[in-house]
Amino acid sequence: MTSPALSEIESRLPSLTREEQLWLVERLARDLRRKWTSKPTDNQLVAMSNDPDIQSELRRMAEEFAVTEADGLEAV
């Protein structure tokens, strides 16, 4: 399902020049690279560790892997 914003962008693409379309693609690629390659700062990690939802998910994961941890193999 496409959002209204994406539908609007798609409908306007044909009216853009080739240079404008290329600029848009490059801008999207740059923003995606920056978002996916940036590392969290210490402040972000502290905020995440204090987040109740993240704490709950970590507890759920620990419970899920408790059986595996009890298999008698040493931790590395």
Secondary structure, DSSP 8 states (H G I E B T S, - for coil): ---HHHHHHHHHGGGS-HHHHHHHHHHHHHHHHHHHH----HHHHHHHHH-HHHHHHHHHHHHHHHHHHTTS----
